[in-house]
């Protein structure tokens, strides 16, 4: 799986430490919940983030994968 950008929507606020291991991740909070934007290197990193969310009790509403990221593109 090539590098890709993801958007996750979750219920409520996220624990502050949740994204510490994911460089460049950003969180937008609004009354409906939280939205995470992150570029992941591979499938292992995706599963790592999903596992971290599960361990933290985050209720995931939606996950979207953006098109393939071109080499050198690290930000959304």
Number of C-alpha atoms within 10 A of each C-alpha: 9 12 18 21 20 18 17 17 21 19 16 16 16 20 11 7 9 14 18 9 12 15 11 14 18 14 16 11 15 10 8 11 16 18 23 17 18 24 24 22 15 12 13 11 15 17 11 13 18 15 13 16 18 12 10 13 11 19 14 17 12 11 13 11 12 12 11 12 17 10 8 6 12 16 11 14
